[in-house]
Amino acid sequence: MIDKKELVKSKIYWNTHVQNNVYGILKYHLDESGQSKGQLAKTLGWSKKKVKKVMRAEYELTVIDLIEIGLRVDRGLLSFIRGCF
């Protein structure tokens, strides 16, 4: 079994962590705004297919994707991104 020190050095750990957080942000936005996934796609400038894949964690997010979410949906994500640099 991998201990926590080793786990947090793993790309897979961080990818899963970020994807879960993005899912939570998008789900919260959908619930609070009453938008459909199609409307969210328009808000983000994405296709409906991309939104569905992101929500199912079947899409590898880019830094640009995270910035788009931060600018158009959740400014808290921008604070997180800013803290990375």
C-alpha positions as CSV (number, residue, x, y, z in Angstrom):
1,M,0.0,0.0,0.0
2,I,1.2,3.5,-0.9
3,D,1.6,5.9,2.0
4,K,0.1,9.5,1.7
5,K,3.6,11.1,1.2
6,E,4.1,8.9,-1.9
7,L,0.5,9.3,-3.1
8,V,0.6,13.1,-3.2
9,K,3.7,12.9,-5.5
10,S,1.6,11.0,-8.1
11,K,0.2,12.7,-11.2
12,I,-2.8,10.4,-11.1
13,Y,-3.6,11.6,-7.6
14,W,-3.5,15.3,-8.6
15,N,-5.4,14.7,-11.8
16,T,-8.2,12.9,-9.9
17,H,-8.2,15.6,-7.3
18,V,-8.5,18.5,-9.8
19,Q,-11.2,16.6,-11.8
20,N,-13.2,15.9,-8.7
21,N,-13.0,19.6,-7.7
22,V,-14.0,20.8,-11.2
23,Y,-16.9,18.4,-11.2
24,G,-18.0,19.8,-7.9
25,I,-17.7,23.4,-9.2
26,L,-19.7,22.7,-12.3
27,K,-22.3,20.6,-10.5
28,Y,-22.8,23.4,-7.9
29,H,-23.1,26.0,-10.7
30,L,-25.7,23.9,-12.6
31,D,-27.7,23.4,-9.4
32,E,-27.5,27.0,-8.3
33,S,-28.0,28.7,-11.7
34,G,-30.6,26.2,-13.0
35,Q,-28.7,26.0,-16.2
36,S,-28.8,22.9,-18.3
37,K,-25.5,21.3,-19.5
38,G,-26.2,22.8,-22.9
39,Q,-26.5,26.3,-21.4
40,L,-23.3,25.7,-19.4
41,A,-21.6,24.6,-22.7
42,K,-22.6,28.0,-24.2
43,T,-21.4,29.9,-21.1
44,L,-18.0,28.2,-21.3
45,G,-17.8,28.3,-25.1
46,W,-17.5,24.5,-25.2
47,S,-19.5,21.8,-27.0
48,K,-22.2,19.9,-25.1
49,K,-20.1,16.8,-25.7
50,K,-17.1,18.4,-23.9
51,V,-19.2,19.4,-20.9
52,K,-20.6,15.8,-20.6
53,K,-17.2,14.3,-20.9
54,V,-15.8,16.7,-18.2
55,M,-18.7,15.9,-15.9
56,R,-17.9,12.2,-16.3
57,A,-14.2,12.7,-15.8
58,E,-13.5,11.4,-19.3
59,Y,-11.8,14.5,-20.6
60,E,-8.3,15.7,-19.7
61,L,-8.6,19.4,-18.7
62,T,-6.1,21.9,-19.9
63,V,-4.9,25.0,-18.0
64,I,-7.0,27.0,-20.5
65,D,-10.1,24.9,-19.6
66,L,-9.5,25.7,-15.9
67,I,-9.1,29.4,-16.7
68,E,-12.3,29.4,-18.7
69,I,-14.2,27.8,-15.8
70,G,-12.6,30.3,-13.5
71,L,-13.5,33.3,-15.6
72,R,-17.0,32.3,-16.5
73,V,-18.3,30.2,-13.7
74,D,-16.3,30.2,-10.4
75,R,-13.8,33.0,-9.6
76,G,-12.5,30.9,-6.6
77,L,-10.9,28.6,-9.2
78,L,-8.9,31.5,-10.4
79,S,-7.5,32.1,-6.9
80,F,-6.5,28.5,-6.8
81,I,-4.8,28.8,-10.2
82,R,-3.1,32.0,-9.2
83,G,-1.7,30.3,-6.1
84,C,0.0,27.7,-8.3
85,F,2.3,30.2,-9.9
